[in-house]
Amino acid sequence: MKNLFTFFVIITLFSSSGGYAQITLTTSDYANIYAEGNSYTAYFDMTTSSVDIGHPGGGNTWNFSNLNSSFSTVAVMVAPSSTPQSAQYPDANYATFVEDDSVAGYGTYSYYHLGNNFEMCGSYIKTEIVAGTVTESESHFTPFEISTKLPLTAGTSWTQSYEAVVTTTMPPLPPMNETDDVTFTRTVDAWGTMIIPGETDPIEALRVHLDERMVTHTTGGDSYTRWIGYEFITKSYTTVGITLADTLSPDSGVVSIIGGGWGISSVTAVEDDNSITDNFKLEQNYPNPFNPTTTISYSIPVVETGNNTSVQLKVYDMLGHKVATLVNRKQAPGKYSVIFDASKLSSGIYFYTLQTGNFVQTKKCILLK
């Protein structure tokens, strides 16, 4: 049993032709992305039936703007020690939490280990499949799943086999046990630029081909599953993931899919020195008006007091009441983007304010539902 990030997580570059620079994901990138307090918003598309996956190698221009959001979830990065099952995952140094839509405080905790590679240790789920009955499910991966081999470079490919042991309890039924034997191969095979829904500027991205096979053992017998997919990822952890409808589909052109989606991190990585600006700057959100999400970007220059700056980005309503805190931490110089999800707010005018030391700037945004 896997968490939602398994659908999106991955990786980096291929050969050396084409007009775009090739990006590489490093340990530092993942430490930045999964830092406590950050978030990742995933949008799932259950209606689109085909996409153009480009071709192996460089020079791709992927356009995923036609993807549609059937539903979305938000994963918040948390400290493993703050989670209910931290003792069961002693090697985890990063964790995420996706809250259950129906019961506050319930949801999915996923545990990760970041070392030489980025690995998934397992997950703990607490929910109510049946109203009034608490269902808990705990999974452990042995060895840990290598979700991302670090650093990722052109032509990187790795194969791994691991065992996922899942125990589910739903009183008054006895615990249900399931064992999944998983083998996968992941190959970084293309790069270029991509566009996601709601954005117009292309972002440098990399494509990874996934081939996963799983044998599930339960008391009712064994079952076999194989799926082929592609994942596209940027340095800022903007991602697109698709699952092919046919395991014999070609590796280029338009292919049929049975599911897909995209995701956006609250962190934008610092790509190069030329991305560091000379002044603090708060950009106008895009799109504006919006419903229900919009992107807010800002820039942090090098300051004399140190490498990192204390940053606060908050949203207020017309009466001056704070409705959201999007950023509240120290950040390195660079350009950043944050997703403001206003799905629980009513239509109207809101103001977002960036404060870093003596610098304060406010801009207006409009939510139309």
N, C-alpha and C positions, 0 to 999 in steps of 0.2 A: 504494500500500500504506500503510495507516494503523495507528497504534498504538491500544491499547485506550482511550486517553483520548478519541479522536475520537468514540467511542460515547457518552461521557458529558459532555464539556466543554460548557458554555453557561450560562446568562445570565438575565436580569432582567426586568422588569415591563411592565405594560400600563396601562391607563386609570386612573380615579380614583374608582370606586365600590366599595362593599363595605366590610366591617368590618376588614380587615387592612391594616397598614402595608405600603407597597411598598418592597422592598429594591433596592439598586443595587450592582452589583459594580464595583469601581474598580481602578486600577493597584496601589494599596496592598494590596488584597485578594489579588491574584494574586502579588504579591511575598511576601506572608505565607504563602500556601498552598504555593508552590513553593520556599520557602526550603530550603537544603541541610539534610538530616537528617530532614525531614518525610516522611510516607508517605501513600499513598492505597490503600485496599483495595477492590477491585471484585468484586462477586458477580454471576455470570452465571446467568440463568434460561433454560433451554432447554425447559421443560415447560409453563409457563403459556401458555394460548392466547388469553386476552382480559383486558383491563383497562378501567377507567372513566377516561377522560381529562378528565372535567369539561367545561367549556365556555369559550369565549373570554371575556375580561374578568375581573372580580374576584369574590371571594366563593366561590372553589372550596375544597372540602375533599377532597383526594385521599387515598385510603387504599390504599397499596400493600403492606399487611402480608401479603397472600396470595402475594406473590412467593416463589419457592423458589430456593435456591442449588444449581445443578448443579455449579459449581466456582468457585474464586476465585483472584485474583492480587493481589500486593502490589507497587505501584510505589514506589520510594524516590527521593526528590529528591536529586540529586547535582550537583556542580560540573561544568560542561561540560569544564573543563580536565583533570578526572580520568578522562575517558572515552577509549576507544581510538581513536575517530574524531573527536576534537575539532578537528583541523586541517581536516576536511572541512566543518565547520559554524562558520566563524569569527564569524558574527553571533549565534550562540546565546548567551544569557546565563543560561539555565536548562536543565536536563536531568533526565530520569527514567530509572530502570533497573528492569526487570522480569526477575528471574532465571528461567532455564530450569528447569523442574521436573526434568529428567533429568540435566543436566550443570551442576555448580556453576561459577559464573563466566561461563557463557554466558547469553544472554538478549537482551532488546530495549532499546536506548538510543534515547530520543526527545529531539529537540532543539527548543528554543523560543526565541523572541525576544519579550521584553516591553518595549514602548515605548509609543507611543500606543495600540496594540492588543496583544492577546495572540495571537501567531502561531506556527504550527508550521513549522519549517524542513525537517524530514525525520526519518529514523530509520535505525538500523543494527542488524541482527539477526545474531547468531551462534548457531547451533544444530546439532543432529545429526538431520536428517530420517531419514537412514540411519545406523545405529549404526557408529561408527568413521570416518565421513566428515563433515568440518566443512563446513557450509553457511553462507555469508555473503550477506546481502542489504542493499543500501544504497539509500536513496531520498532524492531532493532535490525540493523543491517550488519552482516558479518561477511567479509570485512566491510568497512565503511565504503559507500558508493563514491567513486571518484567522479563527481559531477563535472568538475573542470580541472584539467591537467594544466599546471602552471609552471612557467609562463607559457602562453599559447602562441605558437608561431606558424608560419606557412607550412601546410602539409601535415600538421600534427594529427596523429591518429592513435587511439588507444582502445584496447579491448579489456573488459573486466567481467568476471563472474562473481556474484555474491549471493548470499542467502538473506531473505527478508522474513523474519518471524513475526507474525501478527497475532495478538491476543485481544479478543473483543469480549466485553462483559455487558450484558443487558438483562438485569434481574427481572423475573425470577429464573431465567434460563441459565444453564451452566455456561462457563466460559467457552468461547469458540476459538479454536486455534487454526491458523493457516500458515503455511510455509510456501514462499515463492522463491524458486530458483531462477535467477535472472542472469542473462548474459547479453552484453551489448558491445557494439563497436561504434565509436564516434570519430568522425573525420572532418577536419576543417578543410573545405574544398573550394571556397570562393570568397571574393570580396568585391565591394563596390559602394554604392550609396543607396539608402532607402528612405522612403517617405511613409509615415504612419498616419492614421486618421487624425484629423484636426490640425495637422501641421503642413506647411508648404515648403519648408527648407529641408533639403536632403541631408542625411547624416551618414557619415562613413560607417559601414557595417560589414560584418563578416558572416559567412554561412557555414553551418555545420550539418553534416548528414548523420542521421541517427538510425541505427538498425538494432532493435531490441527484441529479444525472445524471452518468454517467461513461462515456466511450468508451475502451476499452482496446485498444491497438495492440500486437500481438505478431507474431512471424514466422509464426504460424499463422493470422493474420487479425485482424479487429476484432470486438469485442463491445460491446454496449450494456447498461447497467444503470441503473435508476432506483429510488430508495427514498424513502419518506416516513417520518419518525419524529418523536417528541416527546422532549424532554429537560426535566427538572425539576431546579432547582438552588436551594440555599439559600445564605445568606451564609457559613455554616460549611463550604461545599463538600460537603454531603451531596447526592447526586444520584440520580436515577432516569432511565433511558433505555429507550425501546422502539422497535421497528421494526414498522411496520404490515404486515399480510399483503396489503393491497390499497391501491394508490395512489389509489383512488377513495373510500376510507373517509371518513366525515364527520369534522368537527373537534370533535365533542362526543359524550358518552355512551360506551357500551361498544363497543370496537372489537376486532377480531381482530388478534393480533400473531404474528410469527414468531420473536421473540427479545426479550429484555429483561434488566433487572438493575438493581442499585443500587450505590452506592459511598459510602464514608465517608472523609474526610480525617482525619489525625491532628491537624489544627489546627481549633480553633473560633474564628471571627473575633469580635472585639469589636464588638457591634452598636451600643450606645449607652452613654452615661455611666452609666445606671442598671444596667448589667450589671457594673459594677466594684464589688466587695465591700469591706467594711471589714477583713476578716481573711482569712488563708490558710485554705483549707478543702479537704479531700479527701473526696469523696463515696464511698458504697458502690457498687461496680460493679453494672452491670445488663446482662443478667440474671445472677443468681447463685442456684444453680449455673448453669454455662454449658457449652456445647460447640459449636464450639471457640473462639468469639470472644465477647468481652464489652466493654462500654464503661466506661471509667474517667473521671470528670469531676473537675475541681478548679478552684479560684478563686484569683486572685492580686490582692491589694489594691495601692493606690498606696503605695509605700515612699519614705522620705525620701532614700535613697541615690541615687535616679535613676528614670528612667522604666521601665527594664527590670530584671528580676530573674533571677538565675541559678537555673534550675529543673532538678531531677533527679527522674525518676519511674522506679523500678526494681522488678522482680519477683523474689522469692526463693522457693526451695522450703523444705520443712520443716527441712532441715539448714542453712539459711542460705546456700546457694549461689545466686548470682545467675543467673537463667535468661533475663532479658530487660531491656534498657534501652529504655524507651518514650519518654522525653524526656531530653535533656541539652543545654540551650541557654538563652539568655536570652530572656525573654518579657515582653511588655507587660502591664500590669494588665488583667484581664478573666476571663472564664470559658472554660475549655478542656475538650475531650474527646479521648480517645485510645482507639483500638481495640487491645486485647490479643488477639493471635492465638496460641492455645496448641495449634494443630493438631499440632505436633511434640513436644508434652509428654505425659506419661502422666497418668492421672487422679490426683487428690489435692488436698491443701490447699496453697494458695500465699499469699504475702503481698506486697502492693505498698506501696511506701514513697515518699512525697513529701517531698523535702528542698529547702528554699529558705532559704539562710543558716542562721539559728538555729532555723527551724521544721522539725520532723520529725513526720510522722504516718504511721501504718501501719494498713492494714486487711486483712482476710482474705477470700479468694475460694476457691471450690470448682470444680474442673474435673471433670466427670462425662462419661465417654465410653462 
